[in-house]
Amino acid sequence: MQPFVLFAMNPVHLPELFPPPLMTRLQQLARVDPMLVVQDFSDPAVAEALARAEVLVTGWGCPHLGAQTLAAAPRLRAVLHAGGSVRHLVGEPFWERGLTLSSAVQANALPVAEYTLAMILLAGKDAFGLRERFRAEHVYPAPTEYATVGNLGRRVGLIGASRVGRRLLELLRPFDLSVSLYDPYVDAAEAAELGAVPLDLDELLRTSDIVSVHAPDIPQTHRMLNRERLALIPDGGVLINTSRGALIDHTALTEELVSGRLSAILDVTDPEPLPPDSPLYRLPNVFLTPHIAGSLGNELARLGGTVVTELERMTTGLSPAHPVHRAELEISA
């Protein structure tokens, strides 16, 4: 018999995650009501559906799956998350129950890696700085002023071989860049396989023209780029952050950017968004985007497609292709 599936997320995301072709596939695999999307597990109106649910399809806006919720879902076997991080979603009661957890984090890593690749290449050409100068002066710089511009041998340092970091390393392979990597969980042999030179963090910062952050937001990484480490980045260096703002001391970063010593491309900040009076909105050496690197618009269907494929695997007795294990959450986003 087809499993009973229940959606749990902010319903605004449902049609983007599961456009008609995907919803049709999902309905062919399971008993599911696309009009029933849970936002509050304690709502009496959803108690019957929760009690019948064998699979929860979760997404942004899904409440935490605590002990009380799990007790109200005695038939639950799996949670398929149509998003990235699941740290907020589950706790010890979930693992004690022995439930299966899958995430679309791998699918969400692709657009972040694509965004970062684009920013690295544009930064190497000094596209953002030259654009600002062109807007102000309306003339082309002299040829001699391009001496430091270009991506041939540009030194790029990645912090974190996360899923995004690894996907980015794949995308960087065709380019004539010099890529280094800092990740305490990756040894020299694996770094070489990924196409990067392994360095400790301080050495990576000292020797990189462009530094891109892809580490998870965990206690060990909080403010890992503090004042002292930001000072290690060479003059004229570019810092890219598509991970989490909390990994960087934003007071120290702001001082570096106001001084003009460094430039930054920031899709995430701390706080998020920045207050309206932040100088980062106005600085010509700062390129701010409103947390757009991850899946947006039509890219969300890639996340829904991952969930549908995972459900297909479940219904044929296969293990999920993208499982999440408790031990992973200690060192991942």
VMD Tcl script that draws the C-alpha trace (Angstrom):
set ca {
  {0.00 0.00 0.00}
  {1.19 3.53 -0.75}
  {2.60 5.37 2.29}
  {0.66 8.23 3.81}
  {2.64 11.46 3.34}
  {2.05 14.74 5.17}
  {3.50 18.13 4.24}
  {4.94 20.27 7.06}
  {6.29 23.69 6.06}
  {5.25 27.22 5.27}
  {2.62 26.59 2.55}
  {3.91 29.49 0.45}
  {6.84 27.26 -0.56}
  {4.81 24.22 -1.60}
  {4.00 25.17 -5.24}
  {7.62 26.25 -5.83}
  {9.07 23.06 -4.38}
  {6.52 20.82 -6.05}
  {5.27 22.31 -9.33}
  {2.57 20.26 -11.10}
  {4.82 17.60 -12.72}
  {6.52 16.87 -9.40}
  {3.28 16.91 -7.45}
  {1.83 14.43 -9.93}
  {4.81 12.11 -9.42}
  {4.45 12.43 -5.67}
  {0.75 11.60 -5.77}
  {1.50 8.54 -7.87}
  {3.87 7.32 -5.18}
  {1.93 8.13 -2.02}
  {-1.35 9.11 -0.48}
  {-0.94 12.84 0.02}
  {-3.26 15.82 0.30}
  {-1.59 18.86 -1.32}
  {-4.14 21.10 0.38}
  {-3.03 20.04 3.85}
  {0.22 21.68 4.90}
  {1.04 21.65 8.60}
  {2.59 24.68 10.29}
  {1.63 23.82 13.86}
  {1.83 20.21 15.03}
  {-0.25 21.02 18.12}
  {-3.24 22.14 16.03}
  {-6.12 19.74 16.78}
  {-7.20 19.98 13.15}
  {-4.08 18.10 12.02}
  {-4.04 15.47 14.77}
  {-5.69 12.76 12.65}
  {-3.38 13.31 9.68}
  {-0.33 13.37 11.95}
  {-1.38 10.09 13.55}
  {-1.62 8.47 10.09}
  {1.58 9.98 8.67}
  {4.28 7.52 7.66}
  {6.44 10.12 5.93}
  {6.77 13.82 6.65}
  {7.85 16.03 3.77}
  {9.26 19.09 5.48}
  {10.56 22.43 4.32}
  {11.25 25.97 5.48}
  {8.84 26.91 8.24}
  {8.41 23.38 9.59}
  {8.24 23.37 13.40}
  {10.75 21.43 15.46}
  {10.01 17.72 15.68}
  {10.05 17.36 19.44}
  {9.07 14.45 21.66}
  {5.41 15.48 21.87}
  {5.08 15.72 18.09}
  {6.76 12.37 17.57}
  {4.48 10.76 20.13}
  {1.51 12.05 18.13}
  {2.92 10.39 14.99}
  {3.26 6.70 15.97}
  {3.41 5.46 12.36}
  {6.11 7.88 11.27}
  {9.06 6.19 9.54}
  {10.90 8.94 7.71}
  {11.32 12.67 7.32}
  {12.29 13.93 3.86}
  {13.44 17.54 4.09}
  {13.04 19.71 0.99}
  {15.71 22.11 2.18}
  {19.27 22.23 3.39}
  {20.13 22.27 7.07}
  {18.13 20.05 9.45}
  {19.88 21.12 12.65}
  {16.81 23.09 13.76}
  {14.41 20.31 12.82}
  {15.37 17.30 14.92}
  {16.76 16.53 18.36}
  {17.56 13.58 20.58}
  {13.99 12.17 20.64}
  {14.11 11.84 16.86}
  {17.33 9.82 16.92}
  {16.15 7.69 19.84}
  {13.14 6.72 17.75}
  {15.46 5.44 14.99}
  {13.72 7.36 12.22}
  {15.14 7.94 8.76}
  {16.13 11.48 7.83}
  {16.99 12.74 4.36}
  {17.84 16.25 3.20}
  {18.06 18.05 -0.13}
  {21.19 19.83 1.07}
  {23.21 18.46 -1.86}
  {20.75 19.94 -4.35}
  {20.81 23.25 -2.48}
  {24.61 23.31 -2.63}
  {24.66 23.65 -6.41}
  {23.26 27.20 -6.77}
  {25.46 28.40 -3.88}
  {28.51 26.97 -5.63}
  {27.42 28.51 -8.95}
  {26.94 31.93 -7.32}
  {30.35 31.69 -5.68}
  {32.07 30.65 -8.90}
  {30.59 33.66 -10.66}
  {31.73 35.98 -7.87}
  {35.25 34.56 -7.83}
  {35.66 35.10 -11.56}
  {34.19 38.60 -11.43}
  {36.33 39.49 -8.43}
  {39.43 38.27 -10.24}
  {38.63 40.70 -13.05}
  {37.97 43.44 -10.46}
  {34.60 43.81 -12.14}
  {32.93 45.38 -9.11}
  {35.64 47.95 -8.44}
  {36.06 48.87 -12.08}
  {32.29 49.24 -12.45}
  {32.19 51.72 -9.59}
  {35.09 53.66 -11.05}
  {33.53 53.66 -14.51}
  {30.24 54.98 -13.11}
  {32.08 57.79 -11.33}
  {34.66 58.79 -13.98}
  {33.04 57.69 -17.28}
  {36.41 56.81 -18.81}
  {38.40 53.61 -19.31}
  {41.41 53.13 -17.04}
  {44.84 53.24 -18.68}
  {46.20 49.82 -19.75}
  {48.85 49.99 -17.03}
  {46.13 50.10 -14.40}
  {45.00 46.59 -15.36}
  {48.29 45.01 -14.31}
  {46.83 43.23 -11.28}
  {43.55 42.23 -12.98}
  {42.85 38.75 -14.31}
  {42.18 35.14 -13.35}
  {45.34 33.45 -14.65}
  {46.90 31.94 -11.54}
  {44.65 33.91 -9.23}
  {45.05 32.53 -5.69}
  {41.71 31.35 -4.33}
  {41.40 30.00 -0.79}
  {38.35 28.02 0.29}
  {37.47 27.64 3.95}
  {35.51 24.44 4.37}
  {35.06 21.33 2.23}
  {31.34 21.31 2.90}
  {28.92 20.14 0.24}
  {29.03 23.65 -1.21}
  {32.81 23.75 -0.91}
  {33.20 20.42 -2.69}
  {30.76 21.38 -5.44}
  {32.63 24.63 -5.91}
  {35.93 22.78 -6.16}
  {34.43 20.75 -9.01}
  {33.30 23.91 -10.79}
  {36.71 25.55 -10.36}
  {38.62 22.72 -12.05}
  {38.44 24.06 -15.66}
  {39.92 27.44 -14.69}
  {43.57 28.46 -14.43}
  {43.34 29.28 -10.75}
  {45.57 28.33 -7.84}
  {43.19 26.80 -5.28}
  {43.94 26.07 -1.63}
  {41.71 24.58 1.06}
  {41.42 24.72 4.81}
  {39.33 22.04 6.47}
  {40.44 20.25 9.64}
  {38.56 17.11 8.57}
  {40.26 16.78 5.17}
  {43.74 15.29 4.88}
  {46.32 16.07 2.21}
  {45.40 13.12 0.01}
  {41.71 14.00 -0.06}
  {42.47 17.67 -0.68}
  {44.58 16.67 -3.68}
  {41.71 14.56 -5.01}
  {39.44 17.59 -4.63}
  {41.88 19.70 -6.63}
  {43.23 21.91 -3.86}
  {46.41 22.44 -1.87}
  {45.75 21.87 1.85}
  {46.81 24.73 4.13}
  {46.19 25.71 7.70}
  {43.80 28.60 8.09}
  {46.32 31.35 8.79}
  {48.53 30.33 5.86}
  {45.53 30.18 3.54}
  {44.56 33.70 4.52}
  {48.12 35.00 4.03}
  {48.45 33.50 0.56}
  {45.03 34.06 -1.02}
  {43.86 36.90 -3.25}
  {40.26 35.73 -2.85}
  {38.99 33.95 0.28}
  {35.62 32.18 0.11}
  {33.88 30.88 3.25}
  {32.01 27.55 3.14}
  {32.24 26.27 6.71}
  {29.18 25.41 8.85}
  {27.89 27.66 11.61}
  {28.82 25.59 14.67}
  {30.45 26.62 17.98}
  {33.94 25.80 16.68}
  {33.57 28.21 13.74}
  {31.92 31.14 15.53}
  {33.87 34.29 14.60}
  {36.64 32.14 13.14}
  {37.57 35.10 10.96}
  {38.31 37.52 13.76}
  {40.24 40.77 13.67}
  {43.63 39.07 13.76}
  {42.80 36.65 10.95}
  {41.19 39.25 8.72}
  {44.41 41.23 9.04}
  {46.29 38.29 7.48}
  {44.50 38.68 4.13}
  {46.81 40.62 1.77}
  {46.03 44.22 0.90}
  {43.51 44.30 -1.93}
  {42.15 40.87 -1.06}
  {38.52 39.91 -1.52}
  {36.43 38.05 1.05}
  {33.36 36.13 -0.15}
  {30.81 34.78 2.33}
  {27.88 32.62 1.26}
  {27.87 30.54 4.45}
  {26.70 32.33 7.62}
  {27.48 35.79 8.90}
  {28.36 34.52 12.38}
  {31.61 33.02 11.08}
  {33.07 36.53 10.70}
  {33.63 39.32 13.23}
  {31.56 41.91 11.39}
  {32.81 44.81 13.46}
  {36.37 44.01 12.45}
  {35.32 43.31 8.86}
  {33.50 46.63 8.64}
  {36.63 48.44 9.79}
  {38.71 46.68 7.14}
  {36.18 47.55 4.45}
  {35.76 51.17 5.52}
  {39.55 51.55 5.37}
  {39.47 50.22 1.80}
  {42.19 47.65 2.50}
  {39.90 44.72 1.61}
  {36.83 44.21 -0.55}
  {33.94 41.87 0.19}
  {31.13 40.02 -1.55}
  {28.57 39.18 1.11}
  {25.41 37.19 0.58}
  {25.10 36.68 4.34}
  {25.86 39.04 7.21}
  {25.60 39.31 10.98}
  {23.01 40.53 11.74}
  {20.91 39.66 8.74}
  {19.89 41.96 7.25}
  {22.31 44.66 8.31}
  {20.83 47.76 9.97}
  {19.91 50.54 7.52}
  {22.76 52.76 8.71}
  {25.46 50.16 8.02}
  {28.22 51.64 5.85}
  {28.43 48.34 3.97}
  {25.39 49.35 1.91}
  {27.26 52.35 0.54}
  {30.88 51.29 0.25}
  {32.11 50.89 -3.36}
  {34.29 47.92 -2.33}
  {31.37 45.92 -0.94}
  {28.92 43.90 -3.04}
  {25.90 42.92 -0.94}
  {23.15 40.54 -2.00}
  {20.06 39.59 0.06}
  {20.82 35.93 0.81}
  {20.15 34.79 -2.75}
  {22.95 32.27 -3.30}
  {20.86 29.29 -2.19}
  {17.91 27.87 -4.10}
  {15.40 30.49 -5.23}
  {12.61 30.66 -7.81}
  {12.70 27.79 -10.27}
  {15.71 26.28 -8.47}
  {13.40 25.19 -5.64}
  {11.99 22.47 -7.87}
  {15.39 20.80 -7.69}
  {14.85 20.38 -3.95}
  {11.36 18.99 -4.44}
  {12.69 16.63 -7.09}
  {15.23 15.31 -4.60}
  {12.42 14.54 -2.14}
  {10.35 12.75 -4.76}
  {13.32 10.64 -5.78}
  {14.00 9.75 -2.16}
  {10.38 8.67 -1.77}
  {10.67 6.54 -4.90}
  {13.67 4.83 -3.36}
  {11.78 4.20 -0.13}
  {8.83 2.64 -1.91}
  {11.13 0.19 -3.67}
  {12.98 -0.79 -0.52}
  {16.13 1.23 -1.17}
  {17.92 3.39 1.38}
  {17.84 7.16 0.86}
  {20.52 8.56 -1.42}
  {21.00 11.60 0.81}
  {20.68 10.39 4.40}
  {21.49 12.56 7.40}
  {23.14 10.88 10.38}
  {23.29 12.22 13.91}
  {27.11 12.33 14.00}
  {27.20 14.54 10.90}
  {25.25 17.32 12.58}
  {28.09 18.03 14.99}
  {30.30 19.29 12.14}
  {27.80 20.32 9.45}
  {25.33 23.10 8.86}
}
mol new
graphics top color blue
foreach p $ca { graphics top sphere $p radius 0.5 }
foreach p [lrange $ca 0 end-1] q [lrange $ca 1 end] { graphics top cylinder $p $q radius 0.2 }
display resetview
